[in-house]
Amino acid sequence: MDSEDTKEKEAHDYTKVYSRVLEAHLRLIKNGGEGEFEGSIGVSEAVMGLETEEALSVVGYIIQDISGDGIPELLIGEYSEEDGGFGTMIYALYNCTNGVSECVFEGWYRNAYHWMGDGMFTYSGSGGAIYSMFGTAALSKDGTALEWQDYYFTYEKDENGIK
């Protein structure tokens, strides 16, 4: 790692970098899920119809280096006291590049990402009754993208059994 990379990692207070994202999610929770921005769909869906106090108890976050590059990412996800804290469903993952937070991916119940550990996530999604997708992905070494390890999907066949 060169000295420029080291300076970049030391130059930012990641709590401050991610504070705007966290404040936006807090406003979303207090508004009962009303409002939309990049990374908000899962949280909006999770808190819709809940009173603020209850909504605040089902969403959590963690700032942690998931990719292993020395720069922490922000994970916003399901919080469950039954699971002993942070659940596995991830609503959004943000990274920090040059002091600016960016949404890497977002999930919700029909487009769900779950934390596996070691920088890995599972995915399951549905595009309707006959369209299903699932797979596993790793967060890229720089934390800016998912790298799919495997990905499976179903699709409708025509009358000849061919798409």
VMD Tcl script that builds the backbone (N, CA, C; Angstrom):
set m [mol new atoms 489]
animate dup $m
set s [atomselect $m all]
$s set {name element resname resid chain x y z} {
  {N N MET 1 A 0.852 -1.161 0.000}
  {CA C MET 1 A 0.000 0.000 0.000}
  {C C MET 1 A 0.904 1.232 0.000}
  {N N ASP 2 A 0.652 2.171 -0.889}
  {CA C ASP 2 A 1.496 3.364 -0.935}
  {C C ASP 2 A 1.019 4.418 0.061}
  {N N SER 3 A 1.824 5.447 0.232}
  {CA C SER 3 A 1.514 6.467 1.236}
  {C C SER 3 A 0.259 7.268 0.897}
  {N N GLU 4 A -0.085 7.395 -0.396}
  {CA C GLU 4 A -1.316 8.105 -0.769}
  {C C GLU 4 A -2.539 7.357 -0.260}
  {N N ASP 5 A -2.538 6.015 -0.395}
  {CA C ASP 5 A -3.649 5.221 0.124}
  {C C ASP 5 A -3.766 5.377 1.628}
  {N N THR 6 A -2.638 5.362 2.317}
  {CA C THR 6 A -2.628 5.516 3.771}
  {C C THR 6 A -3.179 6.879 4.161}
  {N N LYS 7 A -2.761 7.926 3.470}
  {CA C LYS 7 A -3.264 9.272 3.759}
  {C C LYS 7 A -4.777 9.340 3.550}
  {N N GLU 8 A -5.279 8.713 2.473}
  {CA C GLU 8 A -6.718 8.706 2.180}
  {C C GLU 8 A -7.483 8.059 3.327}
  {N N LYS 9 A -7.003 6.923 3.825}
  {CA C LYS 9 A -7.699 6.198 4.877}
  {C C LYS 9 A -7.683 6.957 6.194}
  {N N GLU 10 A -6.600 7.666 6.461}
  {CA C GLU 10 A -6.479 8.399 7.712}
  {C C GLU 10 A -7.164 9.760 7.658}
  {N N ALA 11 A -7.471 10.262 6.477}
  {CA C ALA 11 A -7.953 11.636 6.313}
  {C C ALA 11 A -9.422 11.819 6.661}
  {N N HIS 12 A -10.182 10.755 6.806}
  {CA C HIS 12 A -11.624 10.892 6.960}
  {C C HIS 12 A -12.115 10.321 8.283}
  {N N ASP 13 A -13.025 11.046 8.892}
  {CA C ASP 13 A -13.769 10.541 10.036}
  {C C ASP 13 A -15.017 9.900 9.423}
  {N N TYR 14 A -15.036 8.578 9.368}
  {CA C TYR 14 A -16.096 7.888 8.638}
  {C C TYR 14 A -17.465 8.056 9.288}
  {N N THR 15 A -17.497 8.308 10.573}
  {CA C THR 15 A -18.772 8.609 11.216}
  {C C THR 15 A -19.357 9.881 10.617}
  {N N LYS 16 A -18.516 10.881 10.386}
  {CA C LYS 16 A -18.984 12.133 9.771}
  {C C LYS 16 A -19.340 11.917 8.294}
  {N N VAL 17 A -18.523 11.142 7.583}
  {CA C VAL 17 A -18.797 10.884 6.163}
  {C C VAL 17 A -20.174 10.247 6.004}
  {N N TYR 18 A -20.496 9.304 6.880}
  {CA C TYR 18 A -21.757 8.583 6.761}
  {C C TYR 18 A -22.909 9.272 7.499}
  {N N SER 19 A -22.645 10.364 8.204}
  {CA C SER 19 A -23.695 10.995 9.009}
  {C C SER 19 A -24.870 11.486 8.160}
  {N N ARG 20 A -24.614 12.016 6.977}
  {CA C ARG 20 A -25.731 12.475 6.119}
  {C C ARG 20 A -26.641 11.321 5.722}
  {N N VAL 21 A -26.034 10.185 5.409}
  {CA C VAL 21 A -26.822 9.007 5.046}
  {C C VAL 21 A -27.646 8.550 6.245}
  {N N LEU 22 A -27.019 8.496 7.405}
  {CA C LEU 22 A -27.723 8.067 8.616}
  {C C LEU 22 A -28.835 9.043 8.980}
  {N N GLU 23 A -28.580 10.337 8.852}
  {CA C GLU 23 A -29.618 11.337 9.136}
  {C C GLU 23 A -30.790 11.206 8.163}
  {N N ALA 24 A -30.513 10.928 6.899}
  {CA C ALA 24 A -31.583 10.740 5.913}
  {C C ALA 24 A -32.425 9.519 6.262}
  {N N HIS 25 A -31.781 8.444 6.684}
  {CA C HIS 25 A -32.523 7.245 7.089}
  {C C HIS 25 A -33.332 7.502 8.349}
  {N N LEU 26 A -32.797 8.265 9.280}
  {CA C LEU 26 A -33.542 8.604 10.492}
  {C C LEU 26 A -34.795 9.408 10.144}
  {N N ARG 27 A -34.664 10.379 9.251}
  {CA C ARG 27 A -35.848 11.146 8.808}
  {C C ARG 27 A -36.866 10.225 8.155}
  {N N LEU 28 A -36.392 9.299 7.352}
  {CA C LEU 28 A -37.261 8.335 6.680}
  {C C LEU 28 A -38.032 7.509 7.712}
  {N N ILE 29 A -37.335 7.041 8.736}
  {CA C ILE 29 A -37.982 6.247 9.787}
  {C C ILE 29 A -39.019 7.088 10.527}
  {N N LYS 30 A -38.661 8.300 10.883}
  {CA C LYS 30 A -39.589 9.172 11.618}
  {C C LYS 30 A -40.797 9.563 10.774}
  {N N ASN 31 A -40.654 9.541 9.441}
  {CA C ASN 31 A -41.754 9.863 8.530}
  {C C ASN 31 A -42.548 8.627 8.123}
  {N N GLY 32 A -42.354 7.513 8.817}
  {CA C GLY 32 A -43.118 6.303 8.530}
  {C C GLY 32 A -42.777 5.678 7.197}
  {N N GLY 33 A -41.568 5.894 6.710}
  {CA C GLY 33 A -41.145 5.300 5.448}
  {C C GLY 33 A -41.416 6.171 4.243}
  {N N GLU 34 A -41.935 7.360 4.472}
  {CA C GLU 34 A -42.226 8.278 3.366}
  {C C GLU 34 A -40.974 9.044 2.980}
  {N N GLY 35 A -40.658 9.046 1.696}
  {CA C GLY 35 A -39.474 9.714 1.169}
  {C C GLY 35 A -38.638 8.688 0.429}
  {N N GLU 36 A -37.896 9.133 -0.538}
  {CA C GLU 36 A -37.112 8.178 -1.319}
  {C C GLU 36 A -35.779 8.787 -1.698}
  {N N PHE 37 A -34.741 7.999 -1.555}
  {CA C PHE 37 A -33.397 8.363 -1.981}
  {C C PHE 37 A -32.641 7.060 -2.209}
  {N N GLU 38 A -31.497 7.139 -2.806}
  {CA C GLU 38 A -30.738 5.932 -3.125}
  {C C GLU 38 A -30.400 5.168 -1.852}
  {N N GLY 39 A -30.867 3.927 -1.774}
  {CA C GLY 39 A -30.630 3.083 -0.611}
  {C C GLY 39 A -31.757 3.080 0.399}
  {N N SER 40 A -32.882 3.703 0.091}
  {CA C SER 40 A -33.956 3.865 1.084}
  {C C SER 40 A -35.087 2.841 0.996}
  {N N ILE 41 A -35.174 2.084 -0.070}
  {CA C ILE 41 A -36.350 1.228 -0.287}
  {C C ILE 41 A -36.535 0.197 0.821}
  {N N GLY 42 A -35.479 -0.505 1.207}
  {CA C GLY 42 A -35.598 -1.538 2.237}
  {C C GLY 42 A -36.022 -0.993 3.582}
  {N N VAL 43 A -35.436 0.112 3.993}
  {CA C VAL 43 A -35.806 0.723 5.270}
  {C C VAL 43 A -37.251 1.204 5.201}
  {N N SER 44 A -37.617 1.833 4.105}
  {CA C SER 44 A -38.985 2.320 3.934}
  {C C SER 44 A -39.981 1.173 4.066}
  {N N GLU 45 A -39.690 0.066 3.412}
  {CA C GLU 45 A -40.565 -1.102 3.467}
  {C C GLU 45 A -40.633 -1.683 4.885}
  {N N ALA 46 A -39.493 -1.724 5.579}
  {CA C ALA 46 A -39.437 -2.317 6.920}
  {C C ALA 46 A -40.209 -1.520 7.962}
  {N N VAL 47 A -40.274 -0.200 7.811}
  {CA C VAL 47 A -40.897 0.632 8.849}
  {C C VAL 47 A -42.299 1.107 8.502}
  {N N MET 48 A -42.738 0.834 7.283}
  {CA C MET 48 A -44.061 1.295 6.861}
  {C C MET 48 A -45.139 0.786 7.816}
  {N N GLY 49 A -45.946 1.695 8.320}
  {CA C GLY 49 A -47.050 1.335 9.200}
  {C C GLY 49 A -46.666 1.187 10.667}
  {N N LEU 50 A -45.391 1.343 11.007}
  {CA C LEU 50 A -44.954 1.221 12.396}
  {C C LEU 50 A -44.899 2.590 13.051}
  {N N GLU 51 A -45.155 2.620 14.343}
  {CA C GLU 51 A -44.946 3.833 15.121}
  {C C GLU 51 A -43.448 4.096 15.185}
  {N N THR 52 A -43.042 5.338 15.338}
  {CA C THR 52 A -41.629 5.719 15.316}
  {C C THR 52 A -40.793 4.899 16.283}
  {N N GLU 53 A -41.258 4.744 17.507}
  {CA C GLU 53 A -40.489 3.997 18.523}
  {C C GLU 53 A -40.223 2.561 18.064}
  {N N GLU 54 A -41.235 1.900 17.543}
  {CA C GLU 54 A -41.073 0.525 17.058}
  {C C GLU 54 A -40.182 0.500 15.821}
  {N N ALA 55 A -40.391 1.457 14.924}
  {CA C ALA 55 A -39.586 1.518 13.702}
  {C C ALA 55 A -38.104 1.682 14.027}
  {N N LEU 56 A -37.795 2.505 15.031}
  {CA C LEU 56 A -36.407 2.705 15.429}
  {C C LEU 56 A -35.787 1.433 16.005}
  {N N SER 57 A -36.624 0.520 16.481}
  {CA C SER 57 A -36.103 -0.708 17.080}
  {C C SER 57 A -35.889 -1.836 16.078}
  {N N VAL 58 A -36.310 -1.662 14.831}
  {CA C VAL 58 A -36.160 -2.749 13.850}
  {C C VAL 58 A -35.097 -2.474 12.788}
  {N N VAL 59 A -34.507 -1.287 12.813}
  {CA C VAL 59 A -33.462 -0.931 11.844}
  {C C VAL 59 A -32.194 -0.582 12.610}
  {N N GLY 60 A -31.075 -1.100 12.141}
  {CA C GLY 60 A -29.800 -0.791 12.773}
  {C C GLY 60 A -28.740 -0.513 11.731}
  {N N TYR 61 A -27.565 -0.133 12.196}
  {CA C TYR 61 A -26.461 0.105 11.273}
  {C C TYR 61 A -25.148 -0.249 11.949}
  {N N ILE 62 A -24.150 -0.445 11.114}
  {CA C ILE 62 A -22.804 -0.688 11.600}
  {C C ILE 62 A -21.829 -0.077 10.597}
  {N N ILE 63 A -20.775 0.524 11.098}
  {CA C ILE 63 A -19.699 1.041 10.248}
  {C C ILE 63 A -18.507 0.133 10.486}
  {N N GLN 64 A -18.156 -0.625 9.452}
  {CA C GLN 64 A -17.132 -1.654 9.596}
  {C C GLN 64 A -16.469 -1.897 8.251}
  {N N ASP 65 A -15.208 -2.246 8.269}
  {CA C ASP 65 A -14.494 -2.570 7.031}
  {C C ASP 65 A -14.899 -3.967 6.576}
  {N N ILE 66 A -15.815 -4.035 5.633}
  {CA C ILE 66 A -16.324 -5.301 5.108}
  {C C ILE 66 A -15.434 -5.817 3.977}
  {N N SER 67 A -14.939 -4.912 3.133}
  {CA C SER 67 A -14.169 -5.298 1.948}
  {C C SER 67 A -12.728 -5.689 2.277}
  {N N GLY 68 A -12.222 -5.230 3.418}
  {CA C GLY 68 A -10.849 -5.553 3.796}
  {C C GLY 68 A -9.818 -4.582 3.253}
  {N N ASP 69 A -10.261 -3.425 2.745}
  {CA C ASP 69 A -9.317 -2.457 2.177}
  {C C ASP 69 A -8.877 -1.397 3.183}
  {N N GLY 70 A -9.333 -1.513 4.426}
  {CA C GLY 70 A -8.966 -0.534 5.441}
  {C C GLY 70 A -9.907 0.646 5.526}
  {N N ILE 71 A -10.881 0.745 4.624}
  {CA C ILE 71 A -11.864 1.827 4.639}
  {C C ILE 71 A -13.213 1.218 5.011}
  {N N PRO 72 A -13.804 1.656 6.120}
  {CA C PRO 72 A -15.052 1.033 6.560}
  {C C PRO 72 A -16.246 1.384 5.664}
  {N N GLU 73 A -17.135 0.417 5.525}
  {CA C GLU 73 A -18.394 0.603 4.821}
  {C C GLU 73 A -19.493 0.796 5.858}
  {N N LEU 74 A -20.611 1.346 5.413}
  {CA C LEU 74 A -21.794 1.513 6.249}
  {C C LEU 74 A -22.828 0.491 5.805}
  {N N LEU 75 A -23.225 -0.383 6.723}
  {CA C LEU 75 A -24.297 -1.344 6.474}
  {C C LEU 75 A -25.522 -0.896 7.251}
  {N N ILE 76 A -26.660 -0.810 6.573}
  {CA C ILE 76 A -27.928 -0.525 7.227}
  {C C ILE 76 A -28.786 -1.754 7.025}
  {N N GLY 77 A -29.330 -2.279 8.104}
  {CA C GLY 77 A -30.076 -3.522 7.974}
  {C C GLY 77 A -31.042 -3.768 9.106}
  {N N GLU 78 A -31.536 -4.970 9.079}
  {CA C GLU 78 A -32.510 -5.436 10.046}
  {C C GLU 78 A -31.852 -5.563 11.420}
  {N N TYR 79 A -32.550 -5.086 12.431}
  {CA C TYR 79 A -32.100 -5.262 13.806}
  {C C TYR 79 A -33.128 -6.118 14.513}
  {N N SER 80 A -32.663 -7.161 15.176}
  {CA C SER 80 A -33.578 -8.066 15.854}
  {C C SER 80 A -32.991 -8.474 17.200}
  {N N GLU 81 A -33.697 -8.162 18.259}
  {CA C GLU 81 A -33.234 -8.558 19.594}
  {C C GLU 81 A -33.220 -10.072 19.712}
  {N N GLU 82 A -34.133 -10.748 19.012}
  {CA C GLU 82 A -34.174 -12.216 19.045}
  {C C GLU 82 A -32.896 -12.811 18.482}
  {N N ASP 83 A -32.311 -12.165 17.462}
  {CA C ASP 83 A -31.088 -12.651 16.851}
  {C C ASP 83 A -29.848 -12.183 17.608}
  {N N GLY 84 A -30.052 -11.507 18.717}
  {CA C GLY 84 A -28.927 -11.022 19.500}
  {C C GLY 84 A -28.306 -9.765 18.938}
  {N N GLY 85 A -29.060 -9.010 18.168}
  {CA C GLY 85 A -28.543 -7.751 17.632}
  {C C GLY 85 A -28.794 -7.636 16.152}
  {N N PHE 86 A -27.748 -7.300 15.436}
  {CA C PHE 86 A -27.865 -7.036 14.012}
  {C C PHE 86 A -28.298 -8.300 13.276}
  {N N GLY 87 A -29.371 -8.205 12.501}
  {CA C GLY 87 A -29.849 -9.337 11.723}
  {C C GLY 87 A -29.013 -9.516 10.472}
  {N N THR 88 A -29.413 -10.426 9.632}
  {CA C THR 88 A -28.635 -10.694 8.430}
  {C C THR 88 A -29.144 -9.953 7.205}
  {N N MET 89 A -30.388 -9.449 7.213}
  {CA C MET 89 A -30.931 -8.779 6.029}
  {C C MET 89 A -30.336 -7.378 5.915}
  {N N ILE 90 A -29.751 -7.106 4.763}
  {CA C ILE 90 A -29.100 -5.822 4.528}
  {C C ILE 90 A -30.016 -4.976 3.654}
  {N N TYR 91 A -30.362 -3.777 4.154}
  {CA C TYR 91 A -31.189 -2.849 3.384}
  {C C TYR 91 A -30.341 -1.993 2.454}
  {N N ALA 92 A -29.135 -1.656 2.857}
  {CA C ALA 92 A -28.254 -0.854 1.999}
  {C C ALA 92 A -26.814 -0.974 2.491}
  {N N LEU 93 A -25.894 -0.902 1.559}
  {CA C LEU 93 A -24.472 -0.850 1.875}
  {C C LEU 93 A -23.897 0.358 1.156}
  {N N TYR 94 A -23.203 1.190 1.912}
  {CA C TYR 94 A -22.565 2.389 1.369}
  {C C TYR 94 A -21.061 2.268 1.556}
  {N N ASN 95 A -20.305 2.823 0.616}
  {CA C ASN 95 A -18.857 2.899 0.767}
  {C C ASN 95 A -18.447 4.364 0.786}
  {N N CYS 96 A -17.174 4.592 1.028}
  {CA C CYS 96 A -16.636 5.949 1.052}
  {C C CYS 96 A -15.491 6.020 0.049}
  {N N THR 97 A -15.633 6.913 -0.922}
  {CA C THR 97 A -14.580 7.153 -1.903}
  {C C THR 97 A -14.267 8.640 -1.882}
  {N N ASN 98 A -13.019 8.956 -1.626}
  {CA C ASN 98 A -12.581 10.354 -1.562}
  {C C ASN 98 A -13.436 11.201 -0.627}
  {N N GLY 99 A -13.813 10.606 0.508}
  {CA C GLY 99 A -14.567 11.349 1.508}
  {C C GLY 99 A -16.042 11.501 1.240}
  {N N VAL 100 A -16.571 10.816 0.219}
  {CA C VAL 100 A -17.984 10.911 -0.147}
  {C C VAL 100 A -18.606 9.517 -0.064}
  {N N SER 101 A -19.792 9.434 0.558}
  {CA C SER 101 A -20.471 8.140 0.650}
  {C C SER 101 A -21.275 7.880 -0.623}
  {N N GLU 102 A -21.268 6.617 -1.048}
  {CA C GLU 102 A -22.026 6.191 -2.238}
  {C C GLU 102 A -22.702 4.868 -1.939}
  {N N CYS 103 A -23.929 4.706 -2.420}
  {CA C CYS 103 A -24.662 3.455 -2.244}
  {C C CYS 103 A -24.105 2.407 -3.205}
  {N N VAL 104 A -23.676 1.271 -2.666}
  {CA C VAL 104 A -23.157 0.174 -3.489}
  {C C VAL 104 A -24.306 -0.727 -3.926}
  {N N PHE 105 A -25.187 -1.076 -2.982}
  {CA C PHE 105 A -26.395 -1.840 -3.321}
  {C C PHE 105 A -27.443 -1.613 -2.252}
  {N N GLU 106 A -28.694 -1.890 -2.606}
  {CA C GLU 106 A -29.786 -1.821 -1.653}
  {C C GLU 106 A -30.676 -3.035 -1.840}
  {N N GLY 107 A -31.315 -3.439 -0.761}
  {CA C GLY 107 A -32.182 -4.605 -0.804}
  {C C GLY 107 A -33.483 -4.358 -0.078}
  {N N TRP 108 A -34.476 -5.191 -0.381}
  {CA C TRP 108 A -35.768 -5.186 0.268}
  {C C TRP 108 A -36.297 -6.600 0.171}
  {N N TYR 109 A -37.483 -6.855 0.650}
  {CA C TYR 109 A -37.926 -8.244 0.787}
  {C C TYR 109 A -37.987 -9.027 -0.520}
  {N N ARG 110 A -38.363 -8.422 -1.630}
  {CA C ARG 110 A -38.391 -9.147 -2.904}
  {C C ARG 110 A -37.092 -8.984 -3.688}
  {N N ASN 111 A -36.128 -8.360 -3.081}
  {CA C ASN 111 A -34.813 -8.128 -3.685}
  {C C ASN 111 A -33.809 -8.126 -2.523}
  {N N ALA 112 A -33.663 -9.279 -1.859}
  {CA C ALA 112 A -33.031 -9.349 -0.544}
  {C C ALA 112 A -31.563 -9.768 -0.592}
  {N N TYR 113 A -30.776 -9.017 0.159}
  {CA C TYR 113 A -29.379 -9.365 0.395}
  {C C TYR 113 A -29.236 -9.737 1.864}
  {N N HIS 114 A -28.492 -10.802 2.112}
  {CA C HIS 114 A -28.238 -11.253 3.481}
  {C C HIS 114 A -26.737 -11.392 3.686}
  {N N TRP 115 A -26.284 -10.952 4.837}
  {CA C TRP 115 A -24.880 -11.003 5.210}
  {C C TRP 115 A -24.495 -12.435 5.546}
  {N N MET 116 A -23.413 -12.930 4.933}
  {CA C MET 116 A -22.892 -14.261 5.223}
  {C C MET 116 A -21.634 -14.194 6.087}
  {N N GLY 117 A -20.988 -13.032 6.135}
  {CA C GLY 117 A -19.698 -12.896 6.806}
  {C C GLY 117 A -18.582 -12.934 5.785}
  {N N ASP 118 A -17.392 -12.561 6.195}
  {CA C ASP 118 A -16.206 -12.586 5.325}
  {C C ASP 118 A -16.414 -11.847 4.001}
  {N N GLY 119 A -17.144 -10.733 4.023}
  {CA C GLY 119 A -17.355 -9.935 2.822}
  {C C GLY 119 A -18.311 -10.549 1.814}
  {N N MET 120 A -19.059 -11.586 2.223}
  {CA C MET 120 A -19.953 -12.316 1.319}
  {C C MET 120 A -21.418 -12.046 1.650}
  {N N PHE 121 A -22.238 -12.069 0.589}
  {CA C PHE 121 A -23.675 -11.855 0.702}
  {C C PHE 121 A -24.408 -12.901 -0.131}
  {N N THR 122 A -25.587 -13.291 0.325}
  {CA C THR 122 A -26.479 -14.085 -0.518}
  {C C THR 122 A -27.530 -13.131 -1.068}
  {N N TYR 123 A -28.105 -13.516 -2.160}
  {CA C TYR 123 A -29.138 -12.705 -2.798}
  {C C TYR 123 A -30.299 -13.607 -3.174}
  {N N SER 124 A -31.523 -13.134 -2.958}
  {CA C SER 124 A -32.707 -13.805 -3.479}
  {C C SER 124 A -33.680 -12.722 -3.922}
  {N N GLY 125 A -34.230 -12.913 -5.087}
  {CA C GLY 125 A -35.127 -11.913 -5.631}
  {C C GLY 125 A -36.254 -12.538 -6.411}
  {N N SER 126 A -37.251 -11.731 -6.687}
  {CA C SER 126 A -38.398 -12.187 -7.446}
  {C C SER 126 A -38.876 -11.062 -8.345}
  {N N GLY 127 A -39.079 -11.397 -9.599}
  {CA C GLY 127 A -39.623 -10.445 -10.552}
  {C C GLY 127 A -41.038 -10.811 -10.926}
  {N N GLY 128 A -41.714 -11.579 -10.087}
  {CA C GLY 128 A -43.062 -12.054 -10.356}
  {C C GLY 128 A -43.148 -13.528 -10.016}
  {N N ALA 129 A -44.316 -14.097 -10.228}
  {CA C ALA 129 A -44.569 -15.478 -9.816}
  {C C ALA 129 A -43.616 -16.488 -10.468}
  {N N ILE 130 A -43.201 -16.261 -11.714}
  {CA C ILE 130 A -42.361 -17.256 -12.389}
  {C C ILE 130 A -40.905 -16.825 -12.538}
  {N N TYR 131 A -40.567 -15.662 -12.035}
  {CA C TYR 131 A -39.203 -15.171 -12.176}
  {C C TYR 131 A -38.530 -15.100 -10.809}
  {N N SER 132 A -37.550 -15.940 -10.595}
  {CA C SER 132 A -36.811 -15.962 -9.339}
  {C C SER 132 A -35.328 -15.888 -9.636}
  {N N MET 133 A -34.589 -15.252 -8.730}
  {CA C MET 133 A -33.140 -15.145 -8.862}
  {C C MET 133 A -32.532 -15.409 -7.496}
  {N N PHE 134 A -31.368 -16.039 -7.486}
  {CA C PHE 134 A -30.621 -16.182 -6.251}
  {C C PHE 134 A -29.155 -16.407 -6.570}
  {N N GLY 135 A -28.310 -16.056 -5.630}
  {CA C GLY 135 A -26.884 -16.223 -5.847}
  {C C GLY 135 A -26.076 -15.761 -4.653}
  {N N THR 136 A -24.773 -15.771 -4.824}
  {CA C THR 136 A -23.851 -15.267 -3.802}
  {C C THR 136 A -22.889 -14.296 -4.462}
  {N N ALA 137 A -22.501 -13.284 -3.681}
  {CA C ALA 137 A -21.590 -12.268 -4.196}
  {C C ALA 137 A -20.646 -11.828 -3.080}
  {N N ALA 138 A -19.467 -11.386 -3.486}
  {CA C ALA 138 A -18.486 -10.829 -2.554}
  {C C ALA 138 A -18.381 -9.336 -2.823}
  {N N LEU 139 A -18.137 -8.580 -1.772}
  {CA C LEU 139 A -17.870 -7.167 -1.954}
  {C C LEU 139 A -16.472 -7.040 -2.556}
  {N N SER 140 A -16.335 -6.236 -3.600}
  {CA C SER 140 A -15.037 -6.059 -4.245}
  {C C SER 140 A -14.006 -5.549 -3.254}
  {N N LYS 141 A -12.754 -5.771 -3.545}
  {CA C LYS 141 A -11.671 -5.394 -2.632}
  {C C LYS 141 A -11.691 -3.900 -2.301}
  {N N ASP 142 A -12.137 -3.059 -3.242}
  {CA C ASP 142 A -12.189 -1.618 -2.969}
  {C C ASP 142 A -13.549 -1.180 -2.407}
  {N N GLY 143 A -14.484 -2.129 -2.223}
  {CA C GLY 143 A -15.775 -1.821 -1.619}
  {C C GLY 143 A -16.753 -1.098 -2.509}
  {N N THR 144 A -16.513 -1.051 -3.818}
  {CA C THR 144 A -17.366 -0.267 -4.704}
  {C C THR 144 A -18.395 -1.077 -5.490}
  {N N ALA 145 A -18.329 -2.410 -5.441}
  {CA C ALA 145 A -19.231 -3.224 -6.252}
  {C C ALA 145 A -19.341 -4.630 -5.675}
  {N N LEU 146 A -20.369 -5.338 -6.126}
  {CA C LEU 146 A -20.486 -6.754 -5.809}
  {C C LEU 146 A -19.857 -7.555 -6.940}
  {N N GLU 147 A -19.145 -8.604 -6.584}
  {CA C GLU 147 A -18.572 -9.536 -7.560}
  {C C GLU 147 A -19.290 -10.863 -7.368}
  {N N TRP 148 A -20.087 -11.232 -8.376}
  {CA C TRP 148 A -20.934 -12.419 -8.263}
  {C C TRP 148 A -20.097 -13.691 -8.333}
  {N N GLN 149 A -20.322 -14.567 -7.354}
  {CA C GLN 149 A -19.665 -15.876 -7.323}
  {C C GLN 149 A -20.510 -16.882 -8.099}
  {N N ASP 150 A -21.824 -16.788 -7.922}
  {CA C ASP 150 A -22.770 -17.582 -8.706}
  {C C ASP 150 A -24.096 -16.837 -8.735}
  {N N TYR 151 A -24.879 -17.109 -9.750}
  {CA C TYR 151 A -26.152 -16.414 -9.926}
  {C C TYR 151 A -27.059 -17.318 -10.746}
  {N N TYR 152 A -28.246 -17.590 -10.226}
  {CA C TYR 152 A -29.200 -18.471 -10.899}
  {C C TYR 152 A -30.520 -17.726 -11.061}
  {N N PHE 153 A -31.245 -18.058 -12.130}
  {CA C PHE 153 A -32.528 -17.402 -12.345}
  {C C PHE 153 A -33.458 -18.332 -13.113}
  {N N THR 154 A -34.755 -18.079 -13.006}
  {CA C THR 154 A -35.755 -18.818 -13.765}
  {C C THR 154 A -36.396 -17.849 -14.742}
  {N N TYR 155 A -36.947 -18.393 -15.792}
  {CA C TYR 155 A -37.673 -17.569 -16.754}
  {C C TYR 155 A -38.695 -18.444 -17.467}
  {N N GLU 156 A -39.693 -17.798 -18.025}
  {CA C GLU 156 A -40.765 -18.496 -18.706}
  {C C GLU 156 A -40.271 -19.062 -20.036}
  {N N LYS 157 A -40.674 -20.299 -20.338}
  {CA C LYS 157 A -40.340 -20.907 -21.625}
  {C C LYS 157 A -41.529 -20.760 -22.570}
  {N N ASP 158 A -41.218 -20.729 -23.849}
  {CA C ASP 158 A -42.323 -20.667 -24.826}
  {C C ASP 158 A -42.911 -22.062 -25.019}
  {N N GLU 159 A -43.849 -22.204 -25.950}
  {CA C GLU 159 A -44.539 -23.489 -26.162}
  {C C GLU 159 A -43.603 -24.608 -26.605}
  {N N ASN 160 A -42.407 -24.296 -27.098}
  {CA C ASN 160 A -41.424 -25.291 -27.479}
  {C C ASN 160 A -40.428 -25.604 -26.371}
  {N N GLY 161 A -40.630 -25.017 -25.229}
  {CA C GLY 161 A -39.717 -25.230 -24.108}
  {C C GLY 161 A -38.449 -24.388 -24.193}
  {N N ILE 162 A -38.485 -23.372 -25.055}
  {CA C ILE 162 A -37.306 -22.509 -25.254}
  {C C ILE 162 A -37.717 -21.074 -24.937}
  {N N LYS 163 A -36.842 -20.340 -24.424}
  {CA C LYS 163 A -37.112 -18.923 -24.152}
  {C C LYS 163 A -36.986 -18.145 -25.430}
}
mol reanalyze $m
mol bondsrecalc $m
mol representation Tube
mol addrep $m
